[in-house]
Amino acid sequence: MSESSRVNLLNLSLGELREFCVSLGEKPFRATQIMKWIYQWGATSFEGMNNIKKELREKLAQVAEIRAPEIISEQRSADGTMKWALDVGDGQVVETVLIPEEGRNTLCISTQVGCPINCAFCRTGAGGFNRNLTISEIIGQVFVASQRVGFRQSGDEKAISNVVMMGMGEPLLNVKNVIAVTEILLDDNCFGLSKRRVTISTAGVVPVLKQIAGKVDVALALSLHAPDDELRDKLVPLNRRHNIASVLNAVRDYVAKSNANCGRVTIEYVLLDHVNDSMEQAEALARLLKDVPCKINLIPFNPHDGADFNKPSNSRVDRFCKVLMSHGYTVITRTTRGDDIAAACGQLAGQVKDKLSKIASRQVSDGDSAS
């Protein structure tokens, strides 16, 4: 059997992997054994899976493979942040970022080749959009990062402790594959992460948020970036289809049905100098969110080529933060990490062949990739 016709086990959801084993005449528990070898020990072949009978290992070698996207470049920032560029075929590249901190390592992964949302300040959207990433291309980012830093640090401690879907793309426009990936991340036989340590970040695809409420339980982050519809229409074009009120209603419903969020959504707000960072806008944001249980992440804009925005001064950031805190909000100003290698928030670009703009527009319109 040719390599191209083999089944890539990284491309199967947990249920599909069990069905695959059954199709080979095996019991479903064989899938659990294979999961552990792949996601806990980083196996890339079947030969060393010594608790699986030899006949099955030989059969697997004939019909299956374990293949993650290939790393084509690796960069390390002065602050320790690492960025990998991954080949996903057809000359296209997505980027993945590891942010090391004391007590945890956070991996920021991509879910699409480019992004159809096209937020005004984001380098990813400016590069166009091509397609959704497959399961193997998304979970493969966690797999190859684990190969670099270790699947274990010591004992049962995981080298990668947190995974955030905040890289290239809008996760909720690739929701079927994203859900399969979250299951792999959470399953105790795979990566075994806590549901509070897996985060989906969205610009607010309302139909999909409504669809997954009560069915998907991981942390949720909302990219808001403006305190009113007039400004958000300009910064986040998706707002023209799903306005702030409808997004916040959907967010409240999701959080109410979630244990992972501890009753609060994370609001992400990129601060753009003299665009959305005035004290009056901080007051407006405080009023807007008064009925939304949340914590707020302020993200000073990270400059990139072609951007028409500037990073606000420390004093403007500080004043904005203090206004929100005076209203009782928990506010964190995110420290810029990896900007010297274009790995900071909003700087990921990869390499995208923008072929599917019409499909992207339809996805943004009705969330059709949720099916």
Stockholm file with secondary structure:
# STOCKHOLM 1.0

chainA/1-371         MSESSRVNLLNLSLGELREFCVSLGEKPFRATQIMKWIYQWGATSFEGMNNIKKELREKLAQVAEIRAPEIISEQRSADGTMKWALDVGDGQVVETVLIPEEGRNTLCISTQVGCPINCAFCRTGAGGFNRNLTISEIIGQVFVASQRVGFRQSGDEKAISNVVMMGMGEPLLNVKNVIAVTEILLDDNCFGLSKRRVTISTAGVVPVLKQIAGKVDVALALSLHAPDDELRDKLVPLNRRHNIASVLNAVRDYVAKSNANCGRVTIEYVLLDHVNDSMEQAEALARLLKDVPCKINLIPFNPHDGADFNKPSNSRVDRFCKVLMSHGYTVITRTTRGDDIAAACGQLAGQVKDKLSKIASRQVSDGDSAS
#=GR chainA/1-371 SS CCGGGSEEGGGSCHHHHHHHHHHTTCCTHHHHHHHIIIIITCCCSSTTCTTSCHHHHHHHHHHEECCCCEEEEEEECTTSCEEEEEECSTTCEEEEEEEEETTEEEEECCCEEECSSCCTTCHHHHTCEEEECCHHHHHHHHHHHHHHHCSCSBTTBCSCCEEEECSSSCGGGGHHHHHHHHHHHHCTTTTCCCGGGEEEEESCCHHHHHHHTTTCCSEEEEECCCSSHHHHHHHCGGGGTSCHHHHHHHHHHHHHTCSTTTTCEEEEEEECTTTTCSHHHHHHHHHHTTTSCEEEEEEECCCCTTCCCCCCCHHHHHHHHHHHHHTTCEEEECCCCSGGGTCSTTCCCCBCCCCCHHHHHHHHHHCGGGC
#=GC SS_cons         CCGGGSEEGGGSCHHHHHHHHHHTTCCTHHHHHHHIIIIITCCCSSTTCTTSCHHHHHHHHHHEECCCCEEEEEEECTTSCEEEEEECSTTCEEEEEEEEETTEEEEECCCEEECSSCCTTCHHHHTCEEEECCHHHHHHHHHHHHHHHCSCSBTTBCSCCEEEECSSSCGGGGHHHHHHHHHHHHCTTTTCCCGGGEEEEESCCHHHHHHHTTTCCSEEEEECCCSSHHHHHHHCGGGGTSCHHHHHHHHHHHHHTCSTTTTCEEEEEEECTTTTCSHHHHHHHHHHTTTSCEEEEEEECCCCTTCCCCCCCHHHHHHHHHHHHHTTCEEEECCCCSGGGTCSTTCCCCBCCCCCHHHHHHHHHHCGGGC
//
